Each structure stands twice: as C-alpha cells, then as structure tokens.
Amino acid sequence: MISMNNDLNWVKSSYSTATSGNCVEIAALPDGGRAVRDSKNPDGLVLLLTAGQWRRLVKSVLQQKMTKAPGR
C-alpha cells in the first residue's frame, strides 16, 4: 500500500495559480493510473483513476478544448 501524501510525486497543474482558486495536483501511480487532489487540501480526498480512465479523461478534455471557440 502506498501513502497518498508521502510516497507520490505530486505535480501541480500549469494552469493553477496562487490566485485562481483552481489548484489541482496529479501523481503517477505505480500501475500507470493517476491520483488527483486539490492542492489547497492535500490531506483531503484523492481521486484515483486507472490508466484507462486517465487516458479517456485526457482525451475528452483535449477534444473539448479543440472544439471550444476562442474567446468563449
């Protein structure tokens, strides 16, 4: 078993800023999945995604970003 806070290398999203209020951190899991948490609450809940779930999430976000018109 891994400790979500001590054994993982958490990386803050490049879109997170000190003033945005939207701060997300992601850590790679040994099985290829990802752990996602709110960086303002590192001891709070952690969302665990399998490698397949992570791929689908990233694909969906990228598709939405590409179809969203600039300035919206």
MIVOPA-232607 format. One record per residue (C-alpha): x, y, z; residue in one letter. Coordinates in pm, 1 decimal. Example, Ala and Ser with C-alpha at 12.3 -4.5 7.8 and 13.67 -1.06 7.14 Angstrom:
1230.0:-450.0:780.0:a
1367.0:-106.0:714.0:s
This chain:
0.0:0.0:0.0:m
124.4:348.2:-80.1:i
76.2:664.0:118.6:s
-102.5:923.1:-93.6:m
92.0:1208.8:63.8:n
439.7:1070.0:125.2:n
509.7:813.7:-146.8:d
387.7:1001.7:-453.3:l
548.2:1277.9:-657.0:n
268.9:1534.8:-680.3:w
284.0:1784.4:-967.7:v
72.3:2099.2:-971.7:k
-114.7:2183.3:-1289.9:s
44.6:2455.3:-1501.9:s
-299.2:2622.4:-1505.8:y
-300.7:2652.7:-1126.1:s
-201.2:2985.9:-980.4:t
-191.0:3126.8:-631.0:a
-491.3:3349.4:-701.8:t
-703.2:3130.3:-931.4:s
-853.0:2913.2:-659.8:g
-843.4:2618.2:-902.8:n
-540.6:2420.0:-792.2:c
-508.0:2058.7:-899.8:v
-218.9:1821.2:-838.7:e
-161.1:1492.3:-1017.7:i
64.3:1200.0:-928.1:a
151.7:892.4:-1133.6:a
66.4:561.8:-967.6:l
284.2:250.5:-994.7:p
20.5:72.5:-1207.4:d
6.7:355.0:-1465.8:g
-300.8:520.0:-1319.2:g
-315.4:867.7:-1169.8:r
-409.6:1023.5:-837.9:a
-571.9:1368.1:-845.2:v
-616.7:1601.4:-549.7:r
-692.5:1961.1:-459.4:d
-357.1:2121.8:-378.1:s
-526.6:2357.1:-130.1:k
-632.7:2049.2:67.9:n
-352.5:1791.4:30.0:p
-481.4:1582.9:320.5:d
-831.3:1569.0:173.9:g
-988.0:1324.8:-65.8:l
-787.3:1181.9:-356.0:v
-946.7:1073.4:-683.1:l
-783.5:752.6:-810.7:l
-801.9:679.8:-1182.4:l
-690.4:367.1:-1365.9:t
-460.7:413.2:-1666.2:a
-759.0:365.2:-1899.0:g
-973.7:615.6:-1709.1:q
-689.3:868.4:-1716.7:w
-644.9:827.2:-2095.1:r
-1018.2:875.5:-2153.4:r
-1026.0:1184.2:-1929.4:l
-730.7:1345.5:-2106.6:v
-875.7:1260.0:-2448.9:k
-1211.8:1411.6:-2352.1:s
-1054.6:1730.7:-2216.2:v
-841.1:1772.8:-2528.7:l
-1140.6:1718.2:-2757.4:q
-1345.0:1976.3:-2567.5:q
-1057.2:2222.9:-2577.9:k
-1020.3:2179.6:-2953.9:m
-1393.9:2229.3:-3022.7:t
-1431.4:2530.3:-2793.8:k
-1422.0:2856.2:-2987.9:a
-1154.4:3112.1:-2889.5:p
-1276.7:3382.2:-2652.9:g
-1562.2:3176.5:-2508.6:r
